[in-house]
Amino acid sequence: MDDHRVPRDARVPEQRRPASAAAPRFGVLGPVRAWRGEEPLPTGSPQQRALLAALLLREGRTATAGELIDALWGEEPPQQALAAVRTYASRLRKVLDAGVLVSESGGYAIRGLPDGALDLARAHRLVAEAEKARAAGEPGRAREALNRALELWDGEALAGVPGPYAQAQRVRLEEWRLGLLESRLDLDLEQGCHAEAVSELTALTAAHPLRERLRELLMLALYRSGRQGEALAVYADTRRLLAEELGVDPRPDLRELQERILRADPGLSEAAPAADPGGLRVRPAQLPATVPDFTGRSAFVKELGEVLAAASGDEGSVMAVSALAGIGGVGKTTLAVHVAHQARSAFPDGQLYVDLQGAGQRASEPETVLGAFLRALGTADSAIPDSLQERAALYRSLLDGRRVLVLLDNAKDAAQVRPLLPGTAGCAALVTSRVRMLDLAGAHLVDLDVMSPEEALALFTRIVGEERVASEREAALDVVAACGFLPLAIRIAASRLAARRTWTVSVLAAKLADERRRLDELQAGDLAVKATFELGYGQLEPAQARAFRLLGLADGPDISLAAAAAVLDLPLPDTEDLLESLVDTSLLESAAPGRYRFHDLVRLYARACAERDEWPPTERESALSRLLDFHLATAAGVFALERPGDRLVDHLEPTRHPGLTFTDRQRALDWLYSEANCLLSCARQALTGGRLRRGVDLLWAAKDLSESGANSKQYESAALAARDAAATAGDRRAEGRARTALTNVHLVAGRYDDAEDEACRAVALAGSVGDLIPLYWASNDRGIIALIQGRNEDAEGHLLSAIEGSRADGNLPLEASALCNLSRVHLALGRTSQAIALAQQGIDLYDRLGLTLRLANARYALGLALTEAGRTADALAELTGALEMFRTDRQRLWEGTTHFRIAQAHFAGRQPAKAAQHAEQALAIGCIGGDRMRANVLTALGGCLEALGQADRARACWREALALYEQVGAPEADDVRGLLAPAPAV
């Protein structure tokens, strides 16, 4: 017997396991299981699994036979208990590798397992890693490690394993898991993921109603999500529940949090925990590179450096703002970036930078910039509020207690800047602008003039080289004088000379002396900037100059290489060579691989050159026409790939220039969403002249952008402009299509009266010119509007017209859509079986066509019908499938709406906790239908919470829903008033 015993620290000799065999792995955080590689191993009867679990949980320590008998059977073991234990051990030995289950001192042990062979051991290691990361001030890494640890659970630990030992371990492991969940949720809140956390915490508090730490986290998450009333209602529910169930009051921490919420304690808004205000999550370092040949400006460098040093010092009492003003090209950005780099060490918590594009027609919106800053500071997308005021408040809260430098470049005016300023001492802001910001209270104003002749010559010399300038000093002075001593002009001229070794300084001076090569007058302001650009432009080769002129015509923040090739009507390689050569001249910037952009003033100058120099003049219109063709052809191809069989692409205006072709749906969607801003800018720019119809059709082909959430506002703005332009031009066909696009915009936003008005006008216009497709598209939309507004008979009539029209046109996808919408009408009329049949017809059509995106809408409709029919399991299967499809296709608003429908299905199936979790997800993501749909979600959430015994929080939800219903004039307000009415006295 002793020959079979293995020392406790022994390892299994390699020769005892075949080289090809993997070591066994074990799981106890779920059913007790074993694998070799990916192959499951048989673990036997429940008692045999109980024996295996008891040995695994001892982590190599020996369990005596008596201990194992107690573990399996407790105080009432069978008569043959010892023999049974030996039998179980023998069977396990046959399954496991030799030497793994060993006999020792009258008992058994599992030895020789490699690291990570037991899921529980991996969980312990990950938790230790998380604790270490959090102690080191790295909450992001800690959160990731805890998530990985929690993912190791596969349901209930030791599931199905009998015996008192297993039961005790189940309780212990579940308590540990909940503690880890609380730690991870605490980190979620620390990193700004408040909206995401609310959903999970709602479900957890329903499952564990007496766990006060979860209630505390839920209150904080709700408060930081702007839902103060619900946060206080959670406390009221908790206090009542503890009194009823345990006869106790909430613990002091919970009472203190309630008091802080009541007084709106600013400390509660901080994403970082109050105990560790210096623990930074992210230290942004966004400053552009400083130029290596920075020259002069020593007085300004010293002055600004002293202001920043005073702000960042220990005695700094206010946030410092320095605003640099001057004409374009005077070197404001170069000076600000140089000073900011010198001051970096004084702002160890990071540096933020943004080009506010104030000199262009479309300056950056402060809320957009704040969104980017919040992301740079580590805030999750889901935690970023919608409104400018809320974003600014969260931004200031995140910067409180930190030392961060913010560089706001190229600002339009003080109104654009104010929301972007930090709010506390220790931070500082540098602002550059073409205007003096006299109305920016407390700002240190700096007026930046042109360089002195000495500084200008020094800058020219550093770029060109001392040797070339020394022998031609007078010519060099003539060059910098012709540049007006503007740094940007000097840099362009000097860079061109440095790149041409055969030129002398005198050659360059002679070129600049010809005033025909420059603007007639050199003066302050934009004309001086144009003169500096003229220097670079005049030295371009003909092909470069043409590219410069034509690319400047295109609106949009930047341009892709493929789109640029369309503008220039050149092959991609030739286009890339030209664009890269323009980058070398500093007249064009490389925004990213394959993307290019103009500085806003350079773009204006390029357009002026096009108007002056492009010949024949019709080439300007041709270039923009090719760009429009490129976007329309590509968008139509993406639409066709997403919706095989949809006839819309056959009704679009024809294009002469090709677009990109995709075979992969994800790559096609990548193009659509990455090009959204440029595509919508192109559509707006096309609303004049002979391009109007193609511009409207581009909006129609890119209609997915209206439902994405991310681009909805830009799409709406372009659609409104298209409608007005078409009406002004008297083009009834284009106006009808633009109004059809606007109908969908209003539907998504929940503005149903506006949607109905646009749809009616679209039908009238399309009918007057015989434009078939808007007729049945608008009829489909009118059916949806009537359904939402409770006009079911009208809805049925509109949808039957849509089905008839789409069938006449052979548009199967639109027919399927109308069938699914008609299913919802039948559902509203109580015809549940017909509703299910119609939705199934829609699914069959979509399946036949391979339409993934639209199939999601059909499964959504079928899920609603199945919910109403009481077939909850079937409904959840359809809705969950739709949810995954919407998520894959990046339809965020539909994803949120489907979470709401899943919540309704769970509630119908008497699962209020799961329903509440999905309702919270819908609130966090947003839904199709705007404020009215949000009110629907809040009403449903209130019902779930009431069913869970959280009456106060339920009423808070209903009050918010009522306010929204009243705001939009929805009839559902009466129903919610009934929910909020006091119960009649008994």
Number of C-alpha atoms within 10 A of each C-alpha: 6 8 6 9 14 19 10 15 9 10 14 17 10 8 7 10 14 9 8 6 10 14 15 21 22 21 22 27 25 17 18 20 19 23 18 16 12 10 11 13 17 14 21 15 11 16 19 21 25 27 27 25 23 22 20 20 16 12 15 18 14 20 22 16 18 13 14 22 22 17 23 25 17 13 10 10 13 11 8 8 18 14 12 15 20 14 13 19 19 12 14 21 15 10 16 19 19 13 21 19 24 20 22 18 12 10 16 23 25 22 23 21 18 12 9 13 17 20 18 22 16 16 22 13 14 20 21 15 17 26 18 15 18 17 12 12 15 17 26 18 18 25 24 17 22 24 18 16 23 19 11 16 20 14 10 15 24 23 17 16 23 18 18 16 21 22 17 11 16 20 13 12 19 15 12 12 18 16 14 17 19 17 17 22 26 22 22 21 24 20 24 28 24 29 26 23 26 27 23 18 25 23 20 21 23 23 13 12 19 16 15 19 17 23 24 21 23 27 27 25 29 22 20 25 23 15 16 19 20 23 28 23 21 25 24 17 18 25 19 19 19 17 12 11 9 9 10 12 15 18 11 9 11 20 14 12 19 21 12 14 20 13 8 13 11 10 14 18 21 22 25 23 17 12 7 9 14 15 18 18 19 17 15 19 16 14 20 15 10 17 11 9 12 14 18 16 14 10 9 17 16 11 12 23 16 12 15 27 18 18 25 26 15 10 10 16 13 16 21 26 26 22 27 28 23 20 21 24 25 25 23 26 23 19 23 25 21 19 20 26 15 13 19 18 13 21 22 16 23 24 24 20 21 19 15 24 21 21 19 15 9 13 17 17 14 19 20 13 20 21 21 17 20 22 16 18 22 19 24 18 16 14 22 22 19 11 9 17 12 16 24 23 16 23 25 20 21 22 22 21 15 21 26 26 33 25 27 25 23 25 25 22 21 18 13 17 19 13 20 21 22 26 19 19 22 28 30 28 25 25 28 29 25 23 19 17 24 13 10 17 10 12 18 17 17 19 14 18 15 17 20 14 14 13 18 25 22 19 22 28 19 16 20 21 13 12 9 16 21 11 12 13 15 13 18 24 20 19 28 29 17 22 26 23 25 26 25 19 27 25 24 23 27 25 18 22 20 18 12 10 10 8 13 17 22 17 14 20 20 12 16 22 14 10 12 9 15 21 14 10 10 18 12 16 14 16 17 24 24 22 24 28 24 21 22 21 23 14 17 16 10 11 10 18 22 20 20 27 25 24 30 22 21 23 19 18 16 21 22 17 18 19 24 28 23 25 26 24 15 13 12 16 11 11 22 18 12 19 26 16 15 21 16 15 20 20 20 21 18 18 14 10 8 13 17 20 21 22 17 19 18 19 22 18 23 27 21 16 19 23 15 11 13 17 11 7 12 9 14 19 15 15 20 23 23 23 28 28 26 25 31 31 25 23 29 24 20 25 23 18 20 21 23 17 19 21 18 20 19 12 12 19 16 12 16 10 17 15 22 16 14 15 10 11 15 14 11 20 20 12 16 21 18 10 18 19 18 21 27 26 19 24 28 25 21 23 22 14 9 11 18 22 23 23 31 32 25 27 28 25 23 23 19 20 23 25 22 19 20 16 16 17 14 15 28 21 14 22 28 16 18 31 25 15 21 23 16 11 15 11 16 21 21 26 26 31 31 30 29 29 32 29 29 25 27 22 23 23 22 22 19 24 15 14 25 22 14 24 29 18 17 29 24 16 22 23 17 12 12 12 17 16 23 28 25 28 30 31 26 30 24 30 29 27 25 22 21 18 14 15 15 22 14 16 27 24 16 24 30 19 20 29 24 15 22 26 16 13 17 14 19 23 23 28 29 27 27 32 28 27 28 31 31 29 28 22 22 18 13 13 16 22 15 17 29 24 16 25 30 20 19 31 26 15 21 28 14 11 16 16 20 20 19 23 26 27 26 32 26 28 32 30 30 28 28 26 25 22 17 14 15 23 14 15 26 23 15 21 28 20 17 28 26 14 21 23 16 14 20 20 20 22 23 29 26 25 26 30 28 31 27 31 29 28 28 24 22 16 17 14 16 25 23 24 29 33 25 28 31 27 25 28 23 19 19 23 27 23 22 16 20 25 23 24 26 21 30 28 25 25 29 26 22 28 22 16 17 19 16 24 20 23 23 27 23 23 24 27 22 18 27 24 15 20 22 14 12 14 11 14 12 16 20 13 11 21 14 10 17 15 8 8 8 5 4 3
